[in-house]
């Protein structure tokens, strides 16, 4: 950007020093107007919005980690970072003076408890501390039940301070270094907000089973309201389990991971369906469908 602006200024200076305005040949007015238009358009070039990058970190309970929130700027400008959303359970700290300047412990300085907060450490570094016992709670009747948390996260933006403006939020995600789970549903005490799409109603509740049956223990299930089979005994009316909100959003950090689930049937089996796939060369049933609303929007 700087080179382009610089070249435009030099071109103008060279043109104006070659001949004063009163000595310009009228036949050259078109070229002069074109040159001035080019200079004007070059001077209107603005800085690009920087990018706040997404990252995933492994961290054990009770540990702390130094995270750098340096953004990516297409113009090469240095960026500053601002925390815009705090983690759910963990705690963020500014770097201590001694660690920021000399690299000596302790790392943690002032806690970050409000947003937005500008990150003061060099290279936009801060500290994340995971709780010693990282659990989330459910209310079951009059009792509060705890379950180990899968992941934690916070969001930040970056600014190049040169007219590029604020970036879209970047997400920093922390997972257990043992399970590496981002999100899960164990159905220990409730259905966790899962729904059924299709069947008799457009959206209906699932049924939660807190006991054990066969290979399934603490699970959710749905029952057909109407059996409508074709000549090959395949159900014409299919419905789906709809995942709750915690499974939606930006999950680019899932790249290279996997989605695991256990599927069972209360009546019958899947052998007949499987044989149809082989004999008639049909495509297998889509057991998991993932939709992306913003994949082409660079978000």
KEKE-3310 file (N, C-alpha, C; in steps of 0.2 Angstrom, whole numbers, plus 5000, padded with zeros to 4 digits):
npx = (5004:5010:5020:5013:5006:5016:5022:5012:5012:5025:5024:5015:5022:5033:5026:5021:5032:5038:5031:5022:5005:5000:5007:5003:5000:4984:4980:4985:4977:4968:4976:4982:4971:4968:4979:4978:4966:4970:4979:4971:4963:4972:4976:4965:4965:4962:4967:4967:4956:4962:4965:4959:4965:4961:4963:4968:4971:4979:4977:4980:4970:4971:4983:4992:4994:5003:4997:4998:4991:4993:4988:4984:4989:4985:4992:5004:5005:5008:4998:4986:4978:4962:4953:4937:4927:4925:4932:4922:4925:4938:4952:4958:4974:4984:5001:5014:5025:5039:5039:5035:5045:5057:5056:5055:5047:5034:5021:5008:4999:4989:4972:4960:4945:4934:4926:4927:4945:4961:4975:4990:5003:5019:5019:5006:5002:4995:4989:4981:4973:4968:4954:4957:4948:4938:4923:4906:4889:4873:4856:4846:4831:4830:4844:4861:4871:4887:4898:4912:4920:4920:4927:4934:4934:4938:4935:4943:4948:4957:4967:4974:4977:4979:4969:4963:4953:4943:4944:4935:4929:4941:4943:4949:4952:4952:4956:4955:4970:4969:4956:4953:4941:4930:4916:4902:4889:4884:4872:4869:4860:4850:4841:4849:4845:4843:4834:4820:4818:4806:4796:4780:4778:4785:4796:4801:4802:4815:4816:4822:4833:4838:4843:4851:4851:4855:4868:4868:4868:4861:4854:4847:4831:4820:4803:4794:4780:4771:4771:4777:4780:4788:4787:4798:4800:4806:4807:4797:4795:4807:4815:4826:4839:4841:4855:4859:4862:4875:4883:4884:4890:4906:4917:4930:4942:4939:4944:4952:4948:4936:4919:4910:4898:4886:4874:4859:4845:4829:4820:4822:4835:4849:4853:4845:4843:4857:4860:4852:4859:4870:4866:4858:4866:4865:4867:4873:4864:4864:4871:4876:4874:4881:4879:4885:4884:4892:4903:4908:4910:4921:4922)
npy = (4994:5006:5008:5009:5021:5029:5029:5035:5048:5052:5051:5061:5072:5072:5074:5087:5095:5094:5102:5117:5121:5131:5129:5117:5107:5108:5096:5087:5086:5076:5065:5070:5072:5059:5054:5062:5056:5044:5046:5051:5040:5031:5037:5035:5022:5011:5004:4986:4976:4968:4951:4941:4927:4910:4898:4882:4874:4862:4859:4854:4852:4864:4870:4883:4893:4903:4913:4920:4933:4938:4946:4943:4954:4960:4970:4971:4978:4981:4973:4976:4968:4965:4958:4952:4943:4934:4919:4904:4897:4897:4908:4924:4933:4948:4949:4947:4960:4957:4944:4948:4957:4950:4937:4929:4919:4925:4922:4927:4942:4956:4951:4949:4954:4961:4966:4976:4973:4979:4970:4970:4964:4961:4957:4955:4946:4935:4927:4911:4903:4887:4880:4871:4861:4857:4859:4857:4862:4853:4855:4844:4840:4844:4844:4849:4843:4839:4839:4834:4847:4849:4858:4875:4893:4909:4925:4937:4952:4960:4975:4986:4999:5008:5013:5002:4996:4986:4969:4954:4943:4933:4916:4907:4892:4879:4863:4848:4839:4826:4820:4828:4833:4843:4846:4837:4825:4816:4812:4810:4815:4821:4826:4836:4845:4840:4837:4831:4831:4831:4816:4815:4828:4844:4849:4840:4834:4824:4807:4803:4791:4785:4774:4757:4748:4735:4738:4751:4765:4777:4787:4794:4793:4791:4788:4781:4789:4785:4771:4769:4760:4755:4744:4736:4736:4747:4762:4775:4788:4797:4803:4814:4816:4831:4841:4851:4868:4870:4863:4870:4884:4892:4880:4878:4873:4860:4853:4839:4831:4821:4814:4806:4793:4783:4771:4764:4752:4749:4740:4727:4727:4733:4725:4722:4734:4737:4726:4730:4741:4735:4726:4733:4744:4756:4772:4773:4777:4794:4796:4806:4824:4839:4856:4871:4888:4899:4896:4901:4914:4918:4918)
npz = (5000:5004:4995:4983:4985:4986:4974:4966:4971:4967:4953:4951:4955:4946:4934:4936:4938:4926:4917:4919:4924:4915:4903:4897:4884:4875:4869:4877:4888:4891:4895:4906:4914:4916:4923:4935:4940:4942:4952:4962:4965:4970:4981:4989:4993:5006:5022:5024:5034:5048:5053:5066:5073:5074:5087:5095:5110:5121:5138:5155:5170:5182:5177:5169:5154:5142:5130:5114:5105:5093:5078:5060:5048:5032:5026:5033:5045:5062:5075:5088:5102:5109:5122:5120:5125:5139:5146:5151:5163:5166:5170:5164:5163:5163:5157:5170:5175:5176:5169:5157:5153:5156:5156:5168:5180:5192:5180:5179:5180:5182:5184:5171:5171:5165:5150:5135:5135:5133:5128:5136:5136:5128:5111:5111:5122:5134:5149:5152:5164:5169:5179:5195:5197:5185:5181:5175:5180:5183:5186:5195:5200:5216:5218:5214:5201:5196:5182:5172:5163:5145:5136:5135:5132:5124:5117:5105:5097:5085:5080:5068:5070:5060:5053:5047:5055:5066:5068:5064:5077:5085:5090:5105:5110:5123:5127:5136:5140:5140:5136:5125:5121:5113:5114:5121:5124:5137:5143:5156:5166:5160:5144:5138:5129:5116:5101:5091:5073:5061:5060:5068:5072:5068:5075:5090:5107:5113:5121:5137:5144:5159:5164:5161:5146:5137:5126:5128:5139:5149:5139:5125:5116:5102:5096:5083:5077:5067:5057:5041:5028:5013:4999:5001:5014:5019:5029:5024:5030:5037:5052:5061:5074:5082:5085:5100:5104:5108:5100:5089:5079:5076:5072:5067:5073:5074:5063:5056:5066:5074:5074:5086:5090:5097:5091:5092:5091:5097:5092:5080:5068:5058:5048:5036:5030:5027:5018:5007:5003:4998:4988:4979:4976:4982:4990:5006:5021:5027:5042:5049:5047:5042:5042:5035:5037:5034:5027:5015:5017:5023:5037)
capx = (5000:5014:5024:5008:5004:5023:5023:5007:5015:5031:5021:5012:5028:5037:5022:5020:5039:5040:5027:5017:4998:4998:5010:5001:4996:4977:4979:4987:4972:4965:4981:4983:4965:4968:4984:4975:4961:4974:4982:4965:4961:4977:4976:4959:4966:4962:4970:4963:4954:4966:4962:4960:4966:4958:4968:4966:4977:4979:4979:4977:4967:4976:4989:4992:4998:5004:4994:4999:4985:4995:4983:4987:4987:4987:4997:5010:5005:5008:4992:4985:4973:4957:4948:4930:4923:4929:4931:4917:4927:4945:4954:4964:4978:4989:5007:5017:5030:5045:5039:5035:5052:5063:5054:5055:5040:5028:5019:5002:4999:4982:4967:4956:4938:4929:4927:4933:4951:4966:4980:4996:5009:5022:5016:4999:5002:4992:4990:4975:4973:4962:4953:4960:4943:4935:4916:4900:4884:4866:4851:4842:4827:4833:4851:4865:4875:4893:4900:4918:4919:4924:4932:4933:4936:4937:4936:4946:4948:4964:4966:4981:4978:4981:4963:4960:4947:4943:4943:4930:4931:4944:4941:4954:4949:4956:4953:4958:4975:4968:4951:4953:4934:4927:4909:4900:4883:4884:4865:4869:4855:4844:4842:4854:4842:4842:4827:4819:4815:4802:4791:4773:4779:4791:4802:4798:4807:4817:4815:4828:4833:4844:4845:4855:4848:4860:4875:4866:4868:4860:4854:4841:4828:4813:4799:4790:4772:4768:4776:4775:4785:4787:4787:4804:4800:4810:4802:4796:4796:4813:4816:4833:4840:4844:4859:4858:4866:4882:4887:4884:4894:4912:4921:4936:4947:4938:4947:4956:4946:4931:4913:4909:4892:4883:4868:4856:4838:4825:4817:4825:4842:4851:4855:4841:4845:4863:4859:4849:4864:4875:4863:4856:4872:4863:4871:4871:4860:4868:4869:4877:4874:4883:4878:4889:4881:4896:4910:4910:4910:4928:4921)
capy = (5000:5012:5009:5011:5028:5033:5029:5039:5055:5053:5052:5068:5077:5072:5077:5094:5098:5094:5108:5121:5120:5135:5127:5111:5107:5106:5089:5082:5087:5069:5061:5074:5070:5052:5054:5065:5052:5038:5048:5051:5033:5028:5040:5033:5015:5011:4998:4981:4974:4963:4945:4938:4920:4905:4893:4877:4872:4857:4861:4850:4855:4867:4873:4889:4893:4909:4913:4926:4935:4942:4945:4943:4960:4959:4976:4970:4982:4977:4973:4975:4963:4966:4953:4954:4938:4930:4911:4902:4895:4899:4915:4927:4937:4951:4946:4951:4965:4953:4939:4951:4960:4946:4929:4925:4918:4922:4924:4931:4949:4958:4947:4952:4952:4964:4966:4974:4974:4979:4966:4974:4961:4961:4952:4953:4939:4935:4920:4908:4898:4882:4878:4864:4856:4861:4855:4861:4859:4853:4855:4838:4840:4849:4843:4851:4838:4841:4835:4837:4851:4847:4863:4882:4897:4916:4928:4943:4955:4964:4981:4988:5006:5012:5014:4996:4995:4981:4963:4950:4940:4926:4911:4903:4886:4875:4856:4843:4836:4819:4818:4832:4834:4850:4846:4830:4823:4809:4811:4807:4817:4824:4825:4841:4850:4837:4837:4827:4834:4826:4812:4818:4836:4847:4848:4837:4832:4817:4804:4802:4785:4786:4767:4754:4743:4732:4741:4758:4767:4784:4789:4797:4790:4793:4782:4782:4790:4781:4766:4769:4756:4753:4736:4733:4737:4753:4767:4781:4794:4797:4809:4815:4819:4838:4843:4857:4874:4870:4860:4874:4890:4891:4875:4876:4869:4852:4851:4834:4827:4816:4815:4799:4792:4776:4771:4757:4751:4746:4734:4725:4728:4736:4721:4722:4740:4736:4722:4734:4745:4731:4723:4738:4749:4762:4776:4772:4782:4799:4796:4813:4829:4845:4862:4877:4894:4904:4893:4905:4921:4919:4919)
capz = (5000:5005:4989:4978:4987:4985:4967:4964:4973:4963:4946:4951:4956:4940:4929:4938:4937:4918:4914:4923:4921:4909:4897:4895:4877:4876:4867:4882:4894:4893:4898:4913:4918:4918:4928:4941:4942:4945:4959:4967:4967:4974:4988:4992:4995:5013:5025:5025:5040:5050:5055:5072:5071:5079:5090:5100:5115:5126:5145:5160:5175:5187:5174:5165:5148:5139:5123:5110:5101:5087:5072:5054:5044:5025:5025:5037:5050:5069:5078:5095:5104:5114:5124:5120:5128:5144:5146:5155:5169:5167:5171:5160:5166:5159:5159:5175:5172:5176:5164:5150:5151:5157:5155:5174:5184:5190:5173:5180:5183:5184:5181:5166:5173:5161:5143:5132:5139:5129:5130:5137:5135:5122:5106:5113:5126:5141:5153:5154:5170:5170:5186:5197:5196:5180:5181:5174:5184:5181:5192:5194:5205:5221:5218:5209:5199:5192:5176:5170:5157:5140:5134:5137:5126:5125:5110:5105:5091:5084:5077:5066:5072:5055:5049:5045:5059:5071:5065:5067:5083:5084:5096:5107:5113:5127:5128:5141:5136:5141:5132:5119:5119:5112:5116:5121:5127:5140:5145:5163:5170:5156:5137:5136:5124:5110:5099:5085:5068:5057:5063:5068:5073:5065:5081:5096:5112:5114:5128:5141:5148:5164:5166:5156:5142:5132:5126:5130:5146:5150:5132:5122:5110:5099:5094:5077:5078:5062:5053:5034:5025:5006:4997:5003:5021:5021:5032:5020:5034:5041:5056:5063:5080:5081:5091:5104:5102:5110:5094:5083:5079:5072:5075:5063:5076:5073:5057:5057:5072:5073:5078:5088:5093:5098:5088:5094:5090:5102:5089:5074:5067:5052:5043:5030:5026:5024:5012:5001:5000:4994:4982:4974:4975:4985:4995:5013:5025:5030:5049:5052:5042:5045:5038:5036:5034:5033:5024:5009:5019:5026:5044)
cpx = (5004:5018:5019:5007:5011:5024:5018:5010:5021:5029:5019:5017:5032:5033:5022:5027:5041:5037:5022:5010:4997:5001:5008:4997:4989:4976:4981:4982:4969:4970:4982:4977:4965:4973:4981:4970:4965:4977:4977:4963:4966:4977:4970:4960:4967:4965:4965:4962:4959:4962:4964:4960:4963:4963:4965:4972:4975:4981:4976:4974:4972:4982:4987:4996:4998:5002:4996:4993:4987:4990:4987:4984:4990:4992:5003:5011:5005:5001:4992:4979:4969:4953:4941:4925:4927:4927:4925:4919:4934:4946:4959:4967:4982:4996:5010:5023:5037:5045:5039:5041:5057:5062:5055:5048:5040:5025:5013:5003:4992:4977:4963:4949:4933:4931:4924:4939:4957:4972:4987:5003:5012:5020:5009:4998:4998:4992:4983:4977:4967:4961:4956:4954:4938:4928:4911:4894:4877:4862:4846:4837:4829:4841:4855:4871:4881:4895:4907:4917:4923:4929:4930:4936:4935:4938:4940:4946:4955:4962:4973:4982:4981:4975:4960:4954:4948:4941:4937:4933:4935:4943:4947:4951:4954:4952:4957:4964:4974:4962:4951:4946:4933:4920:4907:4893:4883:4877:4865:4863:4849:4846:4847:4852:4842:4835:4826:4815:4812:4797:4784:4774:4785:4797:4798:4804:4809:4815:4821:4828:4839:4846:4849:4850:4852:4866:4874:4865:4867:4860:4847:4838:4822:4810:4794:4783:4768:4773:4773:4780:4783:4787:4793:4805:4805:4805:4803:4797:4802:4813:4824:4833:4844:4848:4858:4863:4873:4886:4887:4889:4901:4916:4927:4941:4945:4941:4952:4954:4940:4925:4911:4902:4890:4876:4865:4848:4835:4821:4820:4832:4843:4853:4852:4843:4852:4864:4857:4855:4869:4872:4861:4860:4869:4868:4869:4868:4865:4866:4871:4877:4876:4882:4882:4886:4886:4903:4912:4911:4916:4927:4922)
cpy = (5006:5013:5011:5019:5032:5034:5034:5047:5056:5055:5059:5073:5078:5076:5085:5098:5098:5100:5111:5120:5124:5133:5121:5111:5105:5099:5084:5082:5080:5065:5064:5072:5063:5051:5056:5060:5046:5040:5048:5044:5030:5031:5038:5026:5015:5004:4993:4979:4968:4957:4943:4930:4915:4900:4888:4875:4867:4860:4857:4855:4858:4870:4879:4889:4901:4909:4920:4927:4939:4941:4945:4949:4959:4965:4976:4974:4978:4978:4973:4971:4966:4960:4955:4949:4934:4923:4910:4900:4897:4906:4918:4932:4941:4948:4951:4955:4961:4948:4942:4954:4955:4939:4925:4925:4923:4926:4929:4937:4951:4954:4952:4950:4956:4965:4973:4976:4973:4974:4970:4971:4961:4955:4950:4947:4940:4928:4918:4902:4894:4880:4872:4859:4859:4857:4860:4858:4858:4853:4849:4838:4846:4848:4846:4846:4841:4836:4838:4841:4849:4852:4870:4886:4904:4919:4935:4946:4959:4970:4983:4995:5010:5013:5008:4994:4988:4974:4959:4946:4934:4922:4907:4898:4882:4869:4853:4840:4828:4817:4822:4833:4841:4851:4839:4830:4816:4807:4807:4809:4819:4824:4831:4845:4847:4837:4832:4831:4829:4823:4816:4826:4838:4846:4845:4835:4825:4814:4802:4796:4785:4779:4764:4749:4741:4736:4749:4759:4774:4787:4792:4793:4793:4787:4785:4783:4786:4777:4766:4766:4755:4746:4733:4734:4743:4759:4773:4788:4793:4804:4809:4818:4826:4840:4850:4862:4874:4866:4864:4880:4888:4886:4873:4872:4862:4849:4845:4829:4823:4817:4808:4799:4785:4776:4764:4757:4747:4740:4733:4727:4732:4732:4721:4728:4740:4732:4725:4738:4741:4729:4728:4744:4756:4766:4774:4778:4787:4799:4803:4818:4835:4850:4867:4883:4899:4902:4898:4912:4923:4921:4913)
cpz = (5000:4998:4983:4979:4985:4978:4964:4965:4968:4956:4946:4951:4949:4935:4930:4937:4930:4915:4918:4920:4915:4903:4894:4888:4878:4874:4872:4889:4896:4897:4905:4917:4920:4923:4935:4944:4945:4952:4964:4969:4971:4981:4992:4995:5003:5016:5025:5032:5042:5052:5062:5071:5076:5081:5095:5104:5120:5133:5150:5166:5180:5184:5171:5159:5145:5132:5120:5105:5096:5081:5066:5050:5037:5023:5028:5043:5057:5072:5085:5096:5109:5116:5124:5123:5133:5144:5151:5162:5171:5168:5167:5164:5161:5162:5165:5171:5171:5171:5157:5148:5151:5156:5162:5177:5190:5183:5174:5183:5185:5181:5177:5168:5169:5154:5140:5136:5134:5132:5130:5136:5128:5117:5108:5117:5132:5143:5154:5159:5170:5177:5188:5196:5191:5178:5179:5178:5181:5187:5190:5201:5210:5222:5213:5207:5195:5187:5174:5164:5152:5137:5137:5132:5128:5118:5111:5098:5091:5079:5074:5067:5067:5050:5046:5049:5063:5066:5067:5073:5081:5091:5098:5112:5117:5128:5133:5137:5137:5136:5125:5116:5118:5115:5116:5125:5130:5143:5152:5167:5166:5149:5134:5130:5117:5108:5093:5079:5063:5061:5063:5068:5069:5069:5087:5101:5111:5120:5131:5145:5153:5166:5160:5152:5136:5132:5128:5137:5147:5143:5131:5117:5108:5097:5088:5079:5073:5058:5046:5030:5018:5005:5000:5011:5024:5024:5027:5024:5039:5046:5059:5071:5078:5087:5094:5101:5103:5105:5088:5084:5075:5076:5070:5066:5076:5068:5059:5063:5070:5077:5080:5091:5093:5096:5090:5092:5095:5099:5082:5074:5060:5047:5036:5026:5023:5018:5006:4998:4996:4987:4977:4973:4977:4989:5002:5016:5028:5038:5052:5046:5045:5040:5040:5033:5032:5030:5019:5011:5023:5034:5048)
residu = (UNK:UNK:UNK:UNK:UNK:UNK:UNK:UNK:UNK:UNK:UNK:UNK:UNK:UNK:UNK:UNK:UNK:UNK:UNK:UNK:UNK:UNK:UNK:UNK:UNK:UNK:UNK:UNK:UNK:UNK:UNK:UNK:UNK:UNK:UNK:UNK:UNK:UNK:UNK:UNK:UNK:UNK:UNK:UNK:UNK:UNK:UNK:UNK:UNK:UNK:UNK:UNK:UNK:UNK:UNK:UNK:UNK:UNK:UNK:UNK:UNK:UNK:UNK:UNK:UNK:UNK:UNK:UNK:UNK:UNK:UNK:UNK:UNK:UNK:UNK:UNK:UNK:UNK:UNK:UNK:UNK:UNK:UNK:UNK:UNK:UNK:UNK:UNK:UNK:UNK:UNK:UNK:UNK:UNK:UNK:UNK:UNK:UNK:UNK:UNK:UNK:UNK:UNK:UNK:UNK:UNK:UNK:UNK:UNK:UNK:UNK:UNK:UNK:UNK:UNK:UNK:UNK:UNK:UNK:UNK:UNK:UNK:UNK:UNK:UNK:UNK:UNK:UNK:UNK:UNK:UNK:UNK:UNK:UNK:UNK:UNK:UNK:UNK:UNK:UNK:UNK:UNK:UNK:UNK:UNK:UNK:UNK:UNK:UNK:UNK:UNK:UNK:UNK:UNK:UNK:UNK:UNK:UNK:UNK:UNK:UNK:UNK:UNK:UNK:UNK:UNK:UNK:UNK:UNK:UNK:UNK:UNK:UNK:UNK:UNK:UNK:UNK:UNK:UNK:UNK:UNK:UNK:UNK:UNK:UNK:UNK:UNK:UNK:UNK:UNK:UNK:UNK:UNK:UNK:UNK:UNK:UNK:UNK:UNK:UNK:UNK:UNK:UNK:UNK:UNK:UNK:UNK:UNK:UNK:UNK:UNK:UNK:UNK:UNK:UNK:UNK:UNK:UNK:UNK:UNK:UNK:UNK:UNK:UNK:UNK:UNK:UNK:UNK:UNK:UNK:UNK:UNK:UNK:UNK:UNK:UNK:UNK:UNK:UNK:UNK:UNK:UNK:UNK:UNK:UNK:UNK:UNK:UNK:UNK:UNK:UNK:UNK:UNK:UNK:UNK:UNK:UNK:UNK:UNK:UNK:UNK:UNK:UNK:UNK:UNK:UNK:UNK:UNK:UNK:UNK:UNK:UNK:UNK:UNK:UNK:UNK:UNK:UNK:UNK:UNK:UNK:UNK:UNK:UNK:UNK:UNK:UNK:UNK:UNK:UNK:UNK:UNK:UNK:UNK:UNK:UNK:UNK:UNK:UNK)
# end
